[in-house]
């Protein structure tokens, strides 16, 4: 793990496409901003367990399409 000290408004670059900015330091809290490509998932660690995984659609009963068509006019 790389540990860095940064002051408010200072930035850290991660690779070519991620920038982490120290937005505010207040007491024992630090507010950070993360700029990353839309295709990259950025998630707080405590939410990772609750994050939806692959969505699997369950089959549903077939719709009676011929019966429904009589309502379209």
VOKOL-801012 format. One record per atom (N, C-alpha, C, O, CB): y, x, z; chain; residue in one letter; atom name. Coordinates in nm, 4 decimals. Each point is the difference from the previous one (the first is absolute). Glycine has a CB too. Layout:
VOKOL-801012
[atom [Y, X, Z], A, A, CA],
...
end
This chain:
VOKOL-801012
[atom [-0.1178, 0.0854, 0.0000], A, X, N],
[atom [0.1178, -0.0854, 0.0000], A, X, CA],
[atom [0.1235, 0.0896, 0.0000], A, X, C],
[atom [0.0098, 0.0953, 0.0772], A, X, O],
[atom [-0.1332, -0.2818, 0.0457], A, X, CB],
[atom [0.2144, 0.1544, -0.2088], A, X, N],
[atom [0.1285, 0.0689, -0.0056], A, X, CA],
[atom [0.0976, -0.0776, 0.0867], A, X, C],
[atom [0.0159, -0.1207, -0.0183], A, X, O],
[atom [-0.0610, 0.2112, -0.2157], A, X, CB],
[atom [0.1112, -0.0235, 0.3285], A, X, N],
[atom [0.0976, -0.0650, 0.0873], A, X, CA],
[atom [0.1364, 0.0586, -0.0321], A, X, C],
[atom [0.0184, 0.1217, 0.0029], A, X, O],
[atom [-0.1907, -0.1614, 0.1812], A, X, CB],
[atom [0.2690, -0.0482, -0.2151], A, X, N],
[atom [0.1345, 0.0431, -0.0367], A, X, CA],
[atom [0.1027, -0.0665, 0.0896], A, X, C],
[atom [-0.0210, -0.1114, 0.0481], A, X, O],
[atom [-0.0525, 0.1460, -0.2849], A, X, CB],
[atom [0.1833, 0.0332, 0.2589], A, X, N],
[atom [0.1141, -0.0593, 0.0696], A, X, CA],
[atom [0.1040, -0.0349, -0.1051], A, X, C],
[atom [0.0299, 0.0808, -0.0879], A, X, O],
[atom [-0.0749, 0.0512, 0.3020], A, X, CB],
[atom [0.0993, -0.2510, -0.2050], A, X, N],
[atom [0.1027, -0.0452, -0.0929], A, X, CA],
[atom [0.1071, -0.0725, 0.0782], A, X, C],
[atom [-0.0279, -0.0582, 0.1048], A, X, O],
[atom [-0.1387, 0.0396, -0.2932], A, X, CB],
[atom [0.2873, 0.0213, 0.1394], A, X, N],
[atom [0.1105, -0.0745, 0.0596], A, X, CA],
[atom [0.0259, -0.1233, -0.0848], A, X, C],
[atom [-0.0538, -0.0143, -0.1098], A, X, O],
[atom [0.1564, 0.2256, 0.2061], A, X, CB],
[atom [-0.0189, -0.3005, -0.0432], A, X, N],
[atom [0.0336, -0.1218, -0.0721], A, X, CA],
[atom [0.0511, 0.0343, -0.1393], A, X, C],
[atom [0.0770, 0.0943, -0.0183], A, X, O],
[atom [-0.0233, -0.2107, 0.2349], A, X, CB],
[atom [-0.0976, 0.0385, -0.3137], A, X, N],
[atom [0.0350, 0.0121, -0.1419], A, X, CA],
[atom [-0.0664, 0.1179, -0.0704], A, X, C],
[atom [0.0236, 0.0200, -0.1191], A, X, O],
[atom [0.1912, -0.1256, 0.1757], A, X, CB],
[atom [-0.2963, 0.1836, 0.0121], A, X, N],
[atom [-0.0719, 0.1072, -0.0675], A, X, CA],
[atom [-0.1283, -0.0557, -0.0594], A, X, C],
[atom [-0.0523, -0.1019, 0.0452], A, X, O],
[atom [0.1500, 0.2742, 0.1114], A, X, CB],
[atom [-0.1474, -0.1036, -0.2590], A, X, N],
[atom [-0.1139, -0.0514, -0.0763], A, X, CA],
[atom [-0.1160, 0.0989, -0.0015], A, X, C],
[atom [0.0158, 0.1199, 0.0226], A, X, O],
[atom [0.1427, -0.2510, -0.1640], A, X, CB],
[atom [-0.2755, 0.0748, 0.1137], A, X, N],
[atom [-0.1210, 0.0781, -0.0206], A, X, CA],
[atom [-0.0617, -0.0494, -0.1297], A, X, C],
[atom [-0.0146, -0.1206, -0.0199], A, X, O],
[atom [-0.0241, 0.1570, 0.2709], A, X, CB],
[atom [0.0024, 0.0554, -0.3390], A, X, N],
[atom [-0.0651, -0.0369, -0.1255], A, X, CA],
[atom [-0.1497, 0.0215, 0.0143], A, X, C],
[atom [-0.0441, 0.1025, 0.0521], A, X, O],
[atom [0.2503, -0.0417, -0.1857], A, X, CB],
[atom [-0.2841, -0.1577, 0.0872], A, X, N],
[atom [-0.1454, 0.0087, 0.0005], A, X, CA],
[atom [-0.0450, -0.0098, -0.1453], A, X, C],
[atom [0.0102, -0.1058, -0.0620], A, X, O],
[atom [-0.0308, 0.0025, 0.2967], A, X, CB],
[atom [-0.0286, 0.2131, -0.2879], A, X, N],
[atom [-0.0370, 0.0013, -0.1411], A, X, CA],
[atom [0.1226, -0.0186, -0.0876], A, X, C],
[atom [0.1120, 0.0341, 0.0383], A, X, O],
[atom [-0.3379, -0.1244, 0.0196], A, X, CB],
[atom [0.2025, 0.0359, -0.1754], A, X, N],
[atom [0.1094, -0.0190, -0.0962], A, X, CA],
[atom [0.0675, -0.1357, 0.0105], A, X, C],
[atom [0.1086, -0.0197, -0.0546], A, X, O],
[atom [-0.2276, 0.1735, -0.0954], A, X, CB],
[atom [0.0551, -0.2487, 0.2204], A, X, N],
[atom [0.0508, -0.1364, -0.0111], A, X, CA],
[atom [0.0264, -0.0711, 0.1324], A, X, C],
[atom [0.0341, -0.1183, -0.0012], A, X, O],
[atom [-0.1557, 0.1095, -0.2091], A, X, CB],
[atom [0.1075, 0.0757, 0.3236], A, X, N],
[atom [0.0225, -0.0663, 0.1285], A, X, CA],
[atom [0.1095, 0.0742, 0.0755], A, X, C],
[atom [-0.0021, 0.1225, 0.0118], A, X, O],
[atom [-0.2385, -0.2023, -0.0031], A, X, CB],
[atom [0.3366, 0.0021, 0.0423], A, X, N],
[atom [0.1082, 0.0565, 0.0804], A, X, CA],
[atom [0.0066, -0.0787, 0.1311], A, X, C],
[atom [0.0075, -0.1229, -0.0004], A, X, O],
[atom [0.1238, 0.1966, -0.2076], A, X, CB],
[atom [-0.1341, -0.0016, 0.3191], A, X, N],
[atom [0.0105, -0.0609, 0.1329], A, X, CA],
[atom [0.1356, 0.0402, 0.0553], A, X, C],
[atom [0.0322, 0.1186, 0.0064], A, X, O],
[atom [-0.2859, -0.1136, 0.0344], A, X, CB],
[atom [0.3341, -0.1046, -0.0004], A, X, N],
[atom [0.1345, 0.0241, 0.0523], A, X, CA],
[atom [0.0082, -0.0472, 0.1440], A, X, C],
[atom [-0.0458, -0.1096, 0.0325], A, X, O],
[atom [0.1441, 0.0857, -0.2628], A, X, CB],
[atom [-0.0398, 0.1066, 0.3171], A, X, N],
[atom [0.0271, -0.0420, 0.1373], A, X, CA],
[atom [0.1278, -0.0835, -0.0071], A, X, C],
[atom [0.1087, 0.0538, -0.0214], A, X, O],
[atom [-0.2216, 0.1544, 0.1284], A, X, CB],
[atom [0.0997, -0.3381, -0.0892], A, X, N],
[atom [0.1129, -0.0915, -0.0149], A, X, CA],
[atom [0.0822, -0.0049, 0.1284], A, X, C],
[atom [0.1230, 0.0023, -0.0043], A, X, O],
[atom [-0.2545, -0.1384, -0.1614], A, X, CB],
[atom [0.0625, 0.1294, 0.2812], A, X, N],
[atom [0.0727, -0.0099, 0.1267], A, X, CA],
[atom [-0.0879, 0.0519, 0.1134], A, X, C],
[atom [-0.1217, -0.0189, -0.0001], A, X, O],
[atom [0.2536, -0.1795, -0.0856], A, X, CB],
[atom [-0.0687, 0.2633, 0.1809], A, X, N],
[atom [-0.0673, 0.0428, 0.1225], A, X, CA],
[atom [0.0721, -0.0695, 0.1140], A, X, C],
[atom [0.1214, 0.0140, 0.0152], A, X, O],
[atom [-0.1927, 0.2136, -0.1120], A, X, CB],
[atom [-0.0036, -0.3027, 0.1773], A, X, N],
[atom [0.0600, -0.0743, 0.1103], A, X, CA],
[atom [-0.0945, 0.0042, 0.1191], A, X, C],
[atom [-0.1047, -0.0647, -0.0013], A, X, O],
[atom [0.2300, -0.0863, -0.1589], A, X, CB],
[atom [-0.0888, 0.2271, 0.2636], A, X, N],
[atom [-0.0863, 0.0113, 0.1173], A, X, CA],
[atom [-0.1325, 0.0627, -0.0373], A, X, C],
[atom [-0.0043, 0.1101, -0.0549], A, X, O],
[atom [0.1141, -0.3097, 0.1562], A, X, CB],
[atom [-0.2188, 0.1290, -0.0714], A, X, N],
[atom [-0.1328, 0.0524, -0.0313], A, X, CA],
[atom [-0.0563, -0.0552, -0.1308], A, X, C],
[atom [-0.1195, 0.0125, -0.0264], A, X, O],
[atom [0.0808, 0.0115, 0.2701], A, X, CB],
[atom [0.1243, -0.0850, -0.3252], A, X, N],
[atom [-0.0444, -0.0572, -0.1266], A, X, CA],
[atom [0.0672, 0.0692, -0.1178], A, X, C],
[atom [0.1157, 0.0413, 0.0070], A, X, O],
[atom [-0.1541, -0.2605, 0.1070], A, X, CB],
[atom [-0.0363, 0.2304, -0.2201], A, X, N],
[atom [0.0506, 0.0570, -0.1241], A, X, CA],
[atom [-0.0254, -0.1010, -0.1102], A, X, C],
[atom [-0.1128, -0.0466, -0.0163], A, X, O],
[atom [0.0711, 0.2855, 0.0941], A, X, CB],
[atom [0.1431, -0.2729, -0.1523], A, X, N],
[atom [-0.0162, -0.0905, -0.1142], A, X, CA],
[atom [-0.0051, 0.0872, -0.1251], A, X, C],
[atom [0.0883, 0.0823, -0.0243], A, X, O],
[atom [0.0343, -0.2765, 0.1412], A, X, CB],
[atom [-0.2280, 0.1740, -0.1952], A, X, N],
[atom [-0.0152, 0.0791, -0.1213], A, X, CA],
[atom [-0.0029, -0.0906, -0.1217], A, X, C],
[atom [-0.0381, -0.1168, 0.0077], A, X, O],
[atom [-0.0862, 0.2925, 0.1202], A, X, CB],
[atom [0.1648, -0.1198, -0.2387], A, X, N],
[atom [-0.0083, -0.0693, -0.1277], A, X, CA],
[atom [-0.0953, 0.0770, -0.0892], A, X, C],
[atom [-0.0006, 0.1231, 0.0008], A, X, O],
[atom [0.2361, -0.2145, 0.0219], A, X, CB],
[atom [-0.3154, 0.0201, -0.0991], A, X, N],
[atom [-0.0971, 0.0638, -0.0877], A, X, CA],
[atom [0.0218, -0.0500, -0.1418], A, X, C],
[atom [-0.0067, -0.1200, -0.0264], A, X, O],
[atom [-0.1604, 0.1419, 0.2153], A, X, CB],
[atom [0.1928, 0.0701, -0.2787], A, X, N],
[atom [0.0126, -0.0319, -0.1420], A, X, CA],
[atom [-0.1282, 0.0467, -0.0674], A, X, C],
[atom [-0.0333, 0.1184, 0.0041], A, X, O],
[atom [0.2892, -0.0975, -0.0013], A, X, CB],
[atom [-0.3267, -0.1130, -0.0641], A, X, N],
[atom [-0.1259, 0.0329, -0.0664], A, X, CA],
[atom [-0.0158, -0.0906, -0.1216], A, X, C],
[atom [0.0614, -0.1066, -0.0063], A, X, O],
[atom [-0.1670, 0.1817, 0.2255], A, X, CB],
[atom [0.0247, -0.0341, -0.3147], A, X, N],
[atom [-0.0233, -0.0850, -0.1174], A, X, CA],
[atom [-0.0613, -0.1333, 0.0416], A, X, C],
[atom [-0.0713, -0.0079, 0.1000], A, X, O],
[atom [0.0406, 0.2126, -0.2430], A, X, CB],
[atom [0.0587, -0.3081, 0.0663], A, X, N],
[atom [-0.0546, -0.1327, 0.0290], A, X, CA],
[atom [-0.1530, 0.0004, 0.0040], A, X, C],
[atom [-0.0612, -0.0810, 0.0696], A, X, O],
[atom [0.2627, -0.0195, -0.1776], A, X, CB],
[atom [-0.2612, 0.1906, 0.0342], A, X, N],
[atom [-0.1460, 0.0036, -0.0064], A, X, CA],
[atom [-0.0631, 0.0644, 0.1239], A, X, C],
[atom [-0.1219, -0.0041, 0.0164], A, X, O],
[atom [0.1410, 0.0146, -0.2644], A, X, CB],
[atom [0.0628, 0.0487, 0.3348], A, X, N],
[atom [-0.0517, 0.0668, 0.1185], A, X, CA],
[atom [0.0121, -0.0922, 0.1208], A, X, C],
[atom [0.1075, -0.0534, 0.0275], A, X, O],
[atom [-0.0448, 0.2781, -0.1232], A, X, CB],
[atom [-0.1719, -0.2429, 0.1670], A, X, N],
[atom [-0.0012, -0.0852, 0.1189], A, X, CA],
[atom [0.0577, 0.0775, 0.1178], A, X, C],
[atom [-0.0455, 0.1100, 0.0312], A, X, O],
[atom [-0.1562, -0.2370, -0.1169], A, X, CB],
[atom [0.3023, 0.0689, 0.1508], A, X, N],
[atom [0.0597, 0.0580, 0.1202], A, X, CA],
[atom [-0.0159, -0.1049, 0.1088], A, X, C],
[atom [0.0510, -0.1114, -0.0126], A, X, O],
[atom [0.1177, 0.2569, -0.1180], A, X, CB],
[atom [-0.2394, -0.1103, 0.2376], A, X, N],
[atom [-0.0364, -0.0983, 0.1008], A, X, CA],
[atom [0.0011, 0.0639, 0.1375], A, X, C],
[atom [-0.0483, 0.1120, 0.0168], A, X, O],
[atom [-0.0904, -0.2365, -0.1843], A, X, CB],
[atom [0.1938, 0.0540, 0.2670], A, X, N],
[atom [-0.0081, 0.0482, 0.1380], A, X, CA],
[atom [-0.1466, 0.0043, 0.0409], A, X, C],
[atom [-0.0777, -0.0889, -0.0346], A, X, O],
[atom [0.3069, -0.0063, 0.0908], A, X, CB],
[atom [-0.2659, 0.1984, 0.0171], A, X, N],
[atom [-0.1403, 0.0192, 0.0351], A, X, CA],
[atom [-0.0589, -0.1192, 0.0735], A, X, C],
[atom [-0.1147, -0.0368, -0.0254], A, X, O],
[atom [0.1584, 0.2794, 0.0361], A, X, CB],
[atom [0.0321, -0.3041, 0.0803], A, X, N],
[atom [-0.0557, -0.1109, 0.0772], A, X, CA],
[atom [-0.0287, -0.1230, -0.0854], A, X, C],
[atom [-0.0738, -0.0887, 0.0429], A, X, O],
[atom [0.1969, 0.1745, 0.1540], A, X, CB],
[atom [-0.0666, -0.0924, -0.3155], A, X, N],
[atom [-0.0256, -0.1132, -0.0893], A, X, CA],
[atom [-0.1176, 0.0250, -0.0932], A, X, C],
[atom [-0.0470, -0.0924, -0.0664], A, X, O],
[atom [0.2881, 0.0368, 0.0780], A, X, CB],
[atom [-0.2889, 0.1789, -0.0174], A, X, N],
[atom [-0.1050, 0.0335, -0.0947], A, X, CA],
[atom [-0.1280, -0.0789, 0.0255], A, X, C],
[atom [-0.0670, -0.0394, -0.0955], A, X, O],
[atom [0.1659, 0.2661, 0.0757], A, X, CB],
[atom [-0.1344, -0.2507, 0.1453], A, X, N],
[atom [-0.1199, -0.0765, 0.0311], A, X, CA],
[atom [0.0112, -0.1436, -0.0487], A, X, C],
[atom [-0.0996, -0.0604, -0.0400], A, X, O],
[atom [0.0620, 0.2062, 0.2380], A, X, CB],
[atom [0.1602, -0.2014, -0.1948], A, X, N],
[atom [0.0215, -0.1389, -0.0389], A, X, CA],
[atom [0.0278, -0.0152, -0.1488], A, X, C],
[atom [0.0087, -0.1117, -0.0509], A, X, O],
[atom [0.0777, 0.0686, 0.2786], A, X, CB],
[atom [-0.0724, 0.1560, -0.2977], A, X, N],
[atom [0.0358, -0.0072, -0.1413], A, X, CA],
[atom [-0.1149, -0.0609, -0.0794], A, X, C],
[atom [-0.1166, 0.0321, 0.0229], A, X, O],
[atom [0.2671, 0.1688, 0.0016], A, X, CB],
[atom [-0.1169, -0.2876, -0.1165], A, X, N],
[atom [-0.1069, -0.0600, -0.0800], A, X, CA],
[atom [-0.0654, 0.1047, -0.0883], A, X, C],
[atom [0.0676, 0.0846, -0.0585], A, X, O],
[atom [0.0522, -0.3044, 0.0610], A, X, CB],
[atom [-0.2496, 0.2136, -0.0113], A, X, N],
[atom [-0.0734, 0.0909, -0.0875], A, X, CA],
[atom [-0.0121, -0.0624, -0.1370], A, X, C],
[atom [0.0898, -0.0703, -0.0464], A, X, O],
[atom [-0.2172, 0.1656, 0.2409], A, X, CB],
[atom [0.0172, -0.0693, -0.2575], A, X, N],
[atom [-0.0236, -0.0624, -0.1294], A, X, CA],
[atom [-0.0198, -0.1491, 0.0194], A, X, C],
[atom [-0.0741, -0.0432, 0.0884], A, X, O],
[atom [-0.0283, 0.2553, -0.1784], A, X, CB],
[atom [0.1676, -0.2886, 0.0085], A, X, N],
[atom [-0.0120, -0.1446, 0.0084], A, X, CA],
[atom [-0.1183, -0.0429, -0.0851], A, X, C],
[atom [-0.0078, 0.0327, -0.1184], A, X, O],
[atom [0.2571, -0.0606, 0.1575], A, X, CB],
[atom [-0.3397, -0.0442, 0.0213], A, X, N],
[atom [-0.1161, -0.0509, -0.0722], A, X, CA],
[atom [0.0129, -0.1511, -0.0048], A, X, C],
[atom [0.0032, -0.0666, 0.1035], A, X, O],
[atom [-0.1510, 0.2617, -0.0310], A, X, CB],
[atom [0.1551, -0.2478, -0.1921], A, X, N],
[atom [0.0123, -0.1437, -0.0166], A, X, CA],
[atom [-0.1387, -0.0621, 0.0040], A, X, C],
[atom [-0.0916, 0.0429, -0.0701], A, X, O],
[atom [0.3030, -0.0158, -0.0662], A, X, CB],
[atom [-0.2242, -0.1271, 0.2184], A, X, N],
[atom [-0.1277, -0.0693, 0.0112], A, X, CA],
[atom [-0.0055, -0.1110, -0.1040], A, X, C],
[atom [0.1017, -0.0639, -0.0269], A, X, O],
[atom [-0.1166, 0.1177, 0.2739], A, X, CB],
[atom [-0.1007, -0.0775, -0.3053], A, X, N],
[atom [-0.0101, -0.1082, -0.0978], A, X, CA],
[atom [0.0232, -0.1349, 0.0663], A, X, C],
[atom [-0.0389, -0.0218, 0.1148], A, X, O],
[atom [-0.1212, 0.1589, -0.2498], A, X, CB],
[atom [0.2224, -0.2247, 0.0631], A, X, N],
[atom [0.0249, -0.1352, 0.0509], A, X, CA],
[atom [-0.0760, -0.0985, -0.0882], A, X, C],
[atom [-0.0481, 0.0350, -0.1078], A, X, O],
[atom [0.2780, 0.0303, 0.1984], A, X, CB],
[atom [-0.2393, -0.1853, -0.0440], A, X, N],
[atom [-0.0687, -0.1031, -0.0781], A, X, CA],
[atom [0.0685, -0.0146, -0.1348], A, X, C],
[atom [0.1218, 0.0139, -0.0106], A, X, O],
[atom [-0.1920, -0.1352, 0.2208], A, X, CB],
[atom [-0.0078, 0.0935, -0.3121], A, X, N],
[atom [0.0564, -0.0168, -0.1329], A, X, CA],
[atom [0.0852, -0.1264, -0.0046], A, X, C],
[atom [-0.0339, -0.1030, 0.0581], A, X, O],
[atom [-0.1626, 0.2237, -0.1597], A, X, CB],
[atom [0.3065, -0.1090, 0.0316], A, X, N],
[atom [0.0872, -0.1156, -0.0158], A, X, CA],
[atom [-0.0514, -0.0875, -0.1139], A, X, C],
[atom [-0.0441, 0.0516, -0.1027], A, X, O],
[atom [0.2415, 0.0801, 0.1899], A, X, CB],
[atom [-0.1924, -0.2606, -0.0703], A, X, N],
[atom [-0.0436, -0.0899, -0.1076], A, X, CA],
[atom [0.1097, -0.0110, -0.1053], A, X, C],
[atom [0.0745, -0.0979, -0.0032], A, X, O],
[atom [-0.2199, -0.0316, 0.1646], A, X, CB],
[atom [0.1545, 0.2298, -0.2468], A, X, N],
[atom [0.1079, 0.0067, -0.0988], A, X, CA],
[atom [0.0070, -0.1253, -0.0879], A, X, C],
[atom [0.1093, -0.0540, -0.0171], A, X, O],
[atom [-0.1343, 0.3022, 0.0172], A, X, CB],
[atom [-0.0847, -0.2968, -0.0560], A, X, N],
[atom [0.0125, -0.1216, -0.0829], A, X, CA],
[atom [0.0610, -0.1161, 0.0781], A, X, C],
[atom [0.0784, -0.0772, -0.0552], A, X, O],
[atom [-0.2766, 0.1519, -0.0774], A, X, CB],
[atom [0.1631, -0.0874, 0.2595], A, X, N],
[atom [0.0559, -0.1082, 0.0801], A, X, CA],
[atom [0.1478, 0.0198, 0.0276], A, X, C],
[atom [0.0754, -0.0970, 0.0083], A, X, O],
[atom [-0.2980, 0.0652, 0.0942], A, X, CB],
[atom [0.2646, 0.1568, -0.0882], A, X, N],
[atom [0.1405, 0.0290, 0.0270], A, X, CA],
[atom [0.0875, -0.0181, -0.1248], A, X, C],
[atom [0.1185, -0.0316, 0.0104], A, X, O],
[atom [-0.1916, 0.1919, 0.1676], A, X, CB],
[atom [0.0141, -0.1402, -0.2941], A, X, N],
[atom [0.0783, -0.0078, -0.1239], A, X, CA],
[atom [0.0566, -0.1390, -0.0234], A, X, C],
[atom [0.1018, -0.0132, -0.0680], A, X, O],
[atom [-0.2438, 0.1927, -0.0272], A, X, CB],
[atom [0.0809, -0.2816, 0.1481], A, X, N],
[atom [0.0539, -0.1340, -0.0227], A, X, CA],
[atom [0.1336, -0.0211, 0.0709], A, X, C],
[atom [0.0727, -0.0936, -0.0334], A, X, O],
[atom [-0.3061, 0.0101, 0.0089], A, X, CB],
[atom [0.2676, 0.1695, 0.1230], A, X, N],
[atom [0.1272, -0.0125, 0.0704], A, X, CA],
[atom [0.1114, 0.0743, -0.0730], A, X, C],
[atom [0.1175, -0.0164, 0.0330], A, X, O],
[atom [-0.2420, -0.0053, 0.1825], A, X, CB],
[atom [0.0885, 0.1030, -0.3141], A, X, N],
[atom [0.1010, 0.0739, -0.0765], A, X, CA],
[atom [0.0375, -0.0853, -0.1196], A, X, C],
[atom [-0.0866, -0.0439, -0.0756], A, X, O],
[atom [-0.0033, 0.2709, 0.1501], A, X, CB],
[atom [0.2163, -0.2497, -0.0910], A, X, N],
[atom [0.0323, -0.0858, -0.1115], A, X, CA],
[atom [0.1227, 0.0313, -0.0608], A, X, C],
[atom [0.0396, -0.0656, -0.0964], A, X, O],
[atom [-0.1596, -0.0995, 0.1941], A, X, CB],
end
